[in-house]
Amino acid sequence: MQLTETDNQAYFDKNKVREKICAGWLKEQSKAVRKSILFAAVAGITNGLGVIVQSAALAYILQAVIIDKLPWKSVITPFIVLTAVFILRSVCVYWHQTWGFEAGAQVRTSVRQQLLARFLTLGPAEIKQRQSGELAAVTLEQVDALENYFSRYLPQQMIVGVLPLIMIVVVMPVNWVVGLIFLVTGPLVPIFMALVGMGAASANRSQFLAMARMSGYFLDRLQGLATLKLFGQATQELVNINRIADGFREKTMEVLRIAFLSSSILEFFSAVAVALVAVYVGLGLLGLIHFGPAEHISLSEALFVLLLAPEFFMPLRQLAINYHDRAAALGATDAILAILEQDADALNASCVDDSHPVSTDLIEFNNVSKSYGKRQVLTDINLHIAAGEKIALVGESGAGKTTLLNLLLGFESATEGQVLLDGQTVNRECAAEAIAWVGQNTYIFHGSIKDNVALADPDASEQRIINAAQAAGVTEFSAQLPEGLLTPVGERGYGLSGGQVQRIALARAFLKNADIILLDEPTANLDAANKALLLDAIDQLFTDKTLIIATHDAVVIQRMDRRIELQQGQVVS
């Protein structure tokens, strides 16, 4: 479809507005590292002042030795000054880079903390809607892309605002023509830098988006490699990965094309300006030009302005190089803000009593409905569960069982109605205190069995952890392992059976000692023997707890006090 001029203008305006938002956010982040950026800029300016003194000292020495034929003793002091300036400049370069790196490191740490806090705020239900590889790419690569903006671009921007003006002021009394050349040609560098770099931010955004998609796609396929091999699709997915990688390569080359183009243009203008200065002072020394101070120019004056000419453009050229760091930062910020700006609901409020009427029920669903856009998942749910009840939550796949549990856990908020927990509106903090949850796919972290049990309460004593493991039957199989509870297990429970993983999950729930226990299909994928052992452990562990089990299993349903059935998002029994 061919875009009209109106469409192109709307797209341009939208990107400009977004770019302003991203630039404003970057400016806000810079406030926290203002001191480090300022120190880096001061070190850079001091280094530039050292260049001026160094050029003057070197010009004086050459004038004295070559033209004035002065003895070497008379230039000892300028040599000492030259040496001192060289040492000072080395120190300034060191502190310029050190303070710049400090600023970048602080911002990276701060932004990663903001992202992790947002992940916690959004909760599991929202996070599952994004690819894990994409989230990892944003948290790692795209946050790293911010560093050079704060460590190099912002200090250099301050340096460019001060140092070239100082050099013009210093050169003007020596040779006003050269000063005028600096004054006229200097602004051309940032002007053309801005013109050439106008598309750089958009190109970087496209590159980061391609990188995030590639990361997400690759990680998903890597996690599902066994399934791909079983269905004979590994080779085809390799072709797809190559195709996506080629797309990322093309986006990267587009960014590099802009970078090389801008560098070539800026190098051209700075080279022309330096050449003008060289030609002017050279013809002046040869007596071939009589315009301005060229007629009476001395070797020291000529050398001074000629040595300063490339140094005058050096900060401007460096800013042009670092301008692409700004474009990269804007592109990365767009992806970061897509997460930070995502709305978080009221489920993250503090756990406080909001003065609902006193009820004898521990859990209440009052006219609760939940929809995702136009898709209605739960409709007018009314449930009352007393403390100590054992509930079987049943229904076909897609009936809304998991969504109902998510509402109770505070992972999601109801579209309509209220979910109350002990008389208080459910939020994530209250739910985390009162509920222990064992999902259908329990996650086992790389570490020992004991570490995975202790996840529910890291401050628990060793005896409490052992008691929980014994109660859940974990010690029955860990005793047969070489190191018992200290036996290391792989990520996602590699090396353990499904029943063993579920027992570790039950031990976690028991160790937490919560009033409410939620289990989601705990007997799924277990054989009859392991199922019986697991159900016996559940009965023993949670005798005095409120227990809700989402299940299809008739054996589990028979063990419960009450059955709540969902059909098409509605309670039917």
ZAMARGU-4260 file (C-alpha; in steps of 0.2 Angstrom, whole numbers, plus 5000, padded with zeros to 4 digits):
<rodrens>
0) 5000/5000/5000 | 5007/5017/4995 | 5007/5030/5009 | 5000/5047/5005 | 5009/5063/5010
5) 4997/5065/5024 | 5001/5048/5030 | 5020/5052/5029 | 5018/5068/5039 | 5007/5059/5052
10) 5021/5046/5054 | 5034/5059/5055 | 5025/5070/5068 | 5021/5054/5078 | 5040/5049/5079
15) 5045/5067/5083 | 5033/5068/5098 | 5039/5051/5104 | 5057/5057/5102 | 5053/5072/5113
20) 5046/5060/5126 | 5061/5049/5125 | 5073/5064/5126 | 5063/5071/5141 | 5065/5054/5150
25) 5084/5054/5147 | 5085/5072/5153 | 5076/5066/5169 | 5088/5052/5172 | 5103/5064/5169
30) 5098/5074/5185 | 5104/5059/5196 | 5121/5059/5188 | 5123/5078/5185 | 5139/5079/5197
35) 5148/5065/5187 | 5144/5072/5170 | 5149/5090/5176 | 5166/5083/5183 | 5169/5074/5166
40) 5165/5090/5157 | 5177/5100/5168 | 5191/5087/5165 | 5188/5088/5146 | 5188/5107/5146
45) 5204/5108/5157 | 5212/5096/5144 | 5207/5108/5130 | 5214/5123/5140 | 5230/5112/5141
50) 5230/5110/5122 | 5230/5129/5121 | 5245/5131/5133 | 5254/5117/5125 | 5252/5124/5107
55) 5258/5141/5114 | 5274/5133/5122 | 5278/5123/5107 | 5276/5138/5095 | 5287/5148/5107
60) 5301/5135/5108 | 5302/5133/5089 | 5302/5152/5086 | 5316/5154/5099 | 5327/5139/5092
65) 5324/5141/5073 | 5321/5160/5070 | 5328/5169/5086 | 5343/5157/5088 | 5342/5158/5107
70) 5352/5146/5117 | 5344/5130/5124 | 5345/5136/5142 | 5332/5150/5137 | 5319/5137/5133
75) 5321/5126/5148 | 5306/5134/5156 | 5294/5132/5141 | 5300/5114/5141 | 5295/5112/5159
80) 5279/5120/5156 | 5276/5108/5141 | 5280/5093/5151 | 5268/5099/5165 | 5254/5102/5153
85) 5257/5084/5145 | 5255/5076/5163 | 5240/5087/5167 | 5232/5082/5150 | 5235/5064/5154
90) 5227/5066/5171 | 5212/5075/5164 | 5209/5062/5150 | 5209/5049/5164 | 5197/5058/5175
95) 5186/5063/5160 | 5184/5044/5156 | 5182/5039/5174 | 5168/5051/5178 | 5160/5048/5162
100) 5160/5029/5165 | 5153/5032/5183 | 5139/5042/5176 | 5134/5028/5163 | 5136/5015/5176
105) 5124/5024/5189 | 5111/5026/5175 | 5112/5008/5170 | 5110/5002/5188 | 5095/5014/5191
110) 5086/5010/5175 | 5088/4991/5178 | 5081/4994/5195 | 5066/5003/5188 | 5063/4989/5175
115) 5064/4976/5189 | 5052/4986/5200 | 5040/4987/5185 | 5041/4969/5182 | 5036/4966/5200
120) 5023/4979/5199 | 5015/4972/5183 | 5015/4954/5190 | 5016/4937/5181 | 5000/4938/5171
125) 5006/4954/5162 | 5024/4948/5160 | 5018/4932/5152 | 5011/4942/5138 | 5029/4947/5132
130) 5043/4936/5126 | 5056/4932/5139 | 5070/4935/5126 | 5063/4952/5122 | 5062/4957/5141
135) 5080/4951/5143 | 5086/4961/5128 | 5078/4977/5135 | 5085/4974/5152 | 5103/4970/5146
140) 5107/4976/5128 | 5096/4991/5127 | 5100/4997/5145 | 5118/4996/5140 | 5115/5007/5125
145) 5111/5021/5137 | 5129/5021/5144 | 5138/5031/5130 | 5124/5044/5130 | 5128/5049/5148
150) 5147/5044/5149 | 5152/5053/5132 | 5138/5063/5124 | 5132/5074/5138 | 5150/5078/5144
155) 5155/5082/5126 | 5140/5093/5124 | 5145/5104/5139 | 5163/5104/5132 | 5158/5110/5115
160) 5147/5124/5123 | 5163/5131/5131 | 5180/5126/5124 | 5178/5132/5106 | 5172/5149/5112
165) 5188/5150/5123 | 5199/5145/5108 | 5191/5159/5097 | 5194/5172/5111 | 5212/5166/5113
170) 5215/5166/5094 | 5206/5183/5089 | 5220/5194/5097 | 5234/5183/5088 | 5226/5182/5071
175) 5208/5188/5069 | 5206/5181/5051 | 5209/5163/5058 | 5198/5167/5072 | 5184/5172/5059
180) 5187/5156/5050 | 5184/5146/5066 | 5169/5157/5070 | 5161/5154/5053 | 5166/5135/5050
185) 5163/5129/5068 | 5144/5130/5068 | 5143/5120/5051 | 5149/5104/5060 | 5134/5103/5073
190) 5122/5109/5059 | 5126/5096/5047 | 5128/5083/5061 | 5109/5087/5066 | 5104/5086/5047
195) 5113/5070/5044 | 5108/5062/5060 | 5089/5066/5059 | 5086/5048/5053 | 5098/5040/5065
200) 5086/5039/5080 | 5073/5030/5069 | 5086/5018/5062 | 5092/5014/5079 | 5074/5011/5085
205) 5071/4999/5071 | 5088/4990/5075 | 5084/4988/5093 | 5066/4982/5089 | 5074/4969/5077
210) 5086/4964/5091 | 5073/4962/5104 | 5062/4951/5092 | 5077/4941/5087 | 5082/4938/5105
215) 5064/4933/5110 | 5062/4921/5095 | 5079/4913/5098 | 5076/4910/5116 | 5059/4903/5113
220) 5066/4891/5101 | 5080/4886/5112 | 5069/4882/5126 | 5058/4872/5115 | 5072/4863/5106
225) 5067/4846/5112 | 5049/4848/5105 | 5056/4855/5088 | 5067/4840/5086 | 5053/4828/5090
230) 5042/4836/5077 | 5057/4837/5064 | 5056/4856/5063 | 5073/4860/5070 | 5081/4862/5052
235) 5066/4874/5047 | 5068/4884/5063 | 5086/4886/5059 | 5082/4893/5042 | 5069/4905/5051
240) 5083/4911/5063 | 5095/4914/5049 | 5082/4925/5040 | 5078/4935/5056 | 5097/4937/5059
245) 5099/4943/5041 | 5085/4956/5045 | 5094/4962/5060 | 5110/4963/5050 | 5102/4974/5037
250) 5095/4986/5051 | 5113/4987/5059 | 5120/4991/5042 | 5108/5005/5040 | 5113/5012/5056
255) 5132/5011/5051 | 5128/5018/5034 | 5121/5034/5043 | 5136/5034/5055 | 5149/5033/5041
260) 5140/5046/5030 | 5139/5059/5044 | 5157/5056/5049 | 5163/5058/5031 | 5153/5075/5029
265) 5160/5081/5046 | 5178/5076/5042 | 5176/5085/5025 | 5171/5102/5033 | 5184/5101/5047
270) 5198/5097/5034 | 5193/5111/5023 | 5193/5123/5038 | 5210/5117/5043 | 5216/5118/5026
275) 5210/5136/5024 | 5220/5141/5040 | 5236/5132/5034 | 5235/5140/5017 | 5232/5157/5024
280) 5246/5157/5037 | 5258/5148/5025 | 5255/5161/5011 | 5258/5174/5025 | 5274/5167/5030
285) 5280/5167/5012 | 5274/5185/5009 | 5262/5180/4996 | 5247/5187/5004 | 5244/5204/5012
290) 5226/5203/5019 | 5224/5205/5038 | 5238/5201/5050 | 5246/5189/5037 | 5259/5202/5031
295) 5267/5203/5048 | 5264/5186/5055 | 5278/5177/5064 | 5283/5159/5065 | 5277/5157/5083
300) 5260/5165/5078 | 5258/5154/5063 | 5262/5138/5072 | 5251/5143/5087 | 5235/5145/5076
305) 5240/5130/5065 | 5242/5119/5080 | 5225/5125/5087 | 5216/5123/5071 | 5213/5104/5071
310) 5211/5105/5090 | 5197/5118/5088 | 5187/5105/5078 | 5192/5090/5088 | 5178/5093/5102
315) 5165/5097/5088 | 5170/5081/5078 | 5169/5071/5094 | 5152/5077/5098 | 5147/5072/5080
320) 5154/5055/5084 | 5145/5054/5100 | 5129/5061/5092 | 5125/5043/5087 | 5126/5038/5105
325) 5112/5050/5107 | 5102/5042/5093 | 5106/5024/5100 | 5100/5030/5117 | 5084/5037/5110
330) 5080/5021/5101 | 5084/5011/5117 | 5073/5023/5128 | 5058/5020/5116 | 5059/5001/5120
335) 5062/5004/5139 | 5048/5016/5141 | 5036/5004/5132 | 5038/4994/5148 | 5040/5008/5161
340) 5024/5017/5154 | 5014/5001/5154 | 4999/5004/5166 | 4999/4995/5183 | 4983/4993/5191
345) 4978/4995/5209 | 4983/4978/5214 | 5000/4985/5220 | 4992/4995/5234 | 4998/4992/5252
350) 4988/4979/5262 | 4976/4990/5272 | 4959/4987/5279 | 4947/4996/5267 | 4932/4994/5279
355) 4921/4982/5270 | 4906/4975/5280 | 4912/4961/5292 | 4909/4944/5284 | 4912/4926/5291
360) 4918/4921/5274 | 4937/4921/5271 | 4936/4923/5252 | 4922/4932/5242 | 4919/4936/5224
365) 4905/4948/5222 | 4898/4950/5205 | 4915/4948/5197 | 4918/4949/5179 | 4934/4949/5169
370) 4937/4953/5151 | 4952/4955/5139 | 4947/4968/5127 | 4931/4961/5119 | 4934/4943/5125
375) 4923/4940/5141 | 4932/4927/5152 | 4922/4927/5168 | 4904/4934/5170 | 4895/4939/5186
380) 4905/4927/5198 | 4898/4926/5216 | 4908/4914/5227 | 4909/4913/5246 | 4922/4902/5254
385) 4924/4900/5273 | 4940/4897/5282 | 4946/4879/5282 | 4935/4873/5267 | 4942/4861/5254
390) 4936/4867/5237 | 4938/4858/5220 | 4937/4871/5206 | 4933/4861/5190 | 4928/4865/5173
395) 4934/4862/5155 | 4950/4870/5148 | 4946/4888/5145 | 4932/4889/5157 | 4941/4903/5167
400) 4949/4893/5182 | 4966/4900/5180 | 4959/4918/5177 | 4949/4916/5193 | 4965/4910/5203
405) 4974/4925/5196 | 4961/4937/5202 | 4962/4929/5219 | 4981/4930/5219 | 4981/4948/5214
410) 4990/4945/5198 | 4975/4953/5188 | 4961/4965/5193 | 4943/4962/5190 | 4935/4972/5176
415) 4919/4973/5186 | 4915/4968/5204 | 4925/4965/5220 | 4937/4951/5226 | 4938/4951/5245
420) 4951/4942/5256 | 4946/4942/5274 | 4935/4957/5271 | 4948/4967/5262 | 4950/4971/5243
425) 4963/4959/5236 | 4979/4966/5231 | 4996/4958/5227 | 5003/4962/5244 | 4989/4955/5254
430) 4988/4939/5243 | 5007/4936/5245 | 5005/4937/5264 | 4989/4926/5265 | 4991/4913/5250
435) 5003/4900/5246 | 5002/4895/5227 | 5008/4880/5218 | 5006/4882/5199 | 5004/4868/5186
440) 5021/4870/5180 | 5032/4873/5196 | 5048/4882/5192 | 5064/4874/5200 | 5079/4885/5200
445) 5097/4879/5198 | 5103/4875/5215 | 5101/4862/5229 | 5084/4854/5233 | 5085/4863/5250
450) 5088/4880/5242 | 5072/4877/5231 | 5062/4872/5247 | 5068/4888/5256 | 5063/4899/5242
455) 5046/4901/5251 | 5055/4908/5267 | 5073/4912/5265 | 5075/4916/5283 | 5068/4900/5289
460) 5079/4889/5301 | 5087/4874/5294 | 5076/4863/5305 | 5060/4871/5298 | 5066/4868/5280
465) 5070/4849/5285 | 5053/4847/5293 | 5044/4855/5278 | 5054/4843/5266 | 5049/4828/5277
470) 5031/4832/5278 | 5030/4834/5259 | 5039/4818/5256 | 5054/4826/5248 | 5066/4817/5260
475) 5059/4800/5254 | 5068/4803/5237 | 5082/4815/5243 | 5088/4802/5255 | 5093/4791/5240
480) 5103/4805/5232 | 5122/4807/5235 | 5120/4823/5245 | 5102/4822/5251 | 5094/4839/5252
485) 5110/4847/5247 | 5110/4838/5230 | 5111/4851/5216 | 5097/4850/5203 | 5096/4858/5186
490) 5086/4873/5180 | 5067/4869/5178 | 5070/4853/5188 | 5082/4844/5177 | 5086/4827/5185
495) 5069/4826/5194 | 5053/4817/5190 | 5036/4827/5189 | 5031/4819/5206 | 5047/4825/5214
500) 5045/4842/5207 | 5027/4843/5214 | 5033/4838/5231 | 5046/4851/5232 | 5032/4864/5227
505) 5021/4857/5241 | 5036/4859/5254 | 5038/4877/5248 | 5019/4880/5252 | 5020/4871/5269
510) 5035/4881/5274 | 5026/4897/5270 | 5013/4892/5282 | 5000/4903/5274 | 4981/4902/5278
515) 4975/4899/5260 | 4983/4886/5248 | 4980/4887/5230 | 4985/4872/5219 | 4983/4872/5200
520) 4982/4854/5193 | 4994/4847/5205 | 4991/4829/5199 | 4993/4833/5180 | 5005/4821/5171
525) 5007/4809/5187 | 5004/4791/5187 | 4992/4783/5199 | 5005/4778/5212 | 5013/4795/5213
530) 4996/4804/5212 | 4990/4794/5228 | 5006/4798/5237 | 5004/4817/5232 | 4986/4818/5237
535) 4990/4809/5254 | 5004/4822/5257 | 4991/4837/5253 | 4979/4830/5265 | 4992/4828/5279
540) 5000/4845/5275 | 4985/4856/5274 | 4972/4849/5286 | 4969/4865/5295 | 4971/4877/5279
545) 4958/4883/5267 | 4962/4873/5251 | 4957/4877/5233 | 4962/4865/5220 | 4959/4868/5201
550) 4958/4851/5193 | 4950/4839/5181 | 4954/4824/5191 | 4939/4814/5198 | 4950/4807/5212
555) 4955/4824/5218 | 4937/4831/5217 | 4931/4816/5228 | 4943/4821/5242 | 4936/4839/5243
560) 4922/4846/5254 | 4914/4856/5240 | 4914/4857/5221 | 4913/4873/5211 | 4911/4871/5193
565) 4914/4884/5179 | 4907/4884/5162 | 4911/4897/5149 | 4916/4909/5163 | 4900/4907/5174
570) 4898/4897/5190 | 4885/4883/5187 | 4887/4873/5204
</rodrens>
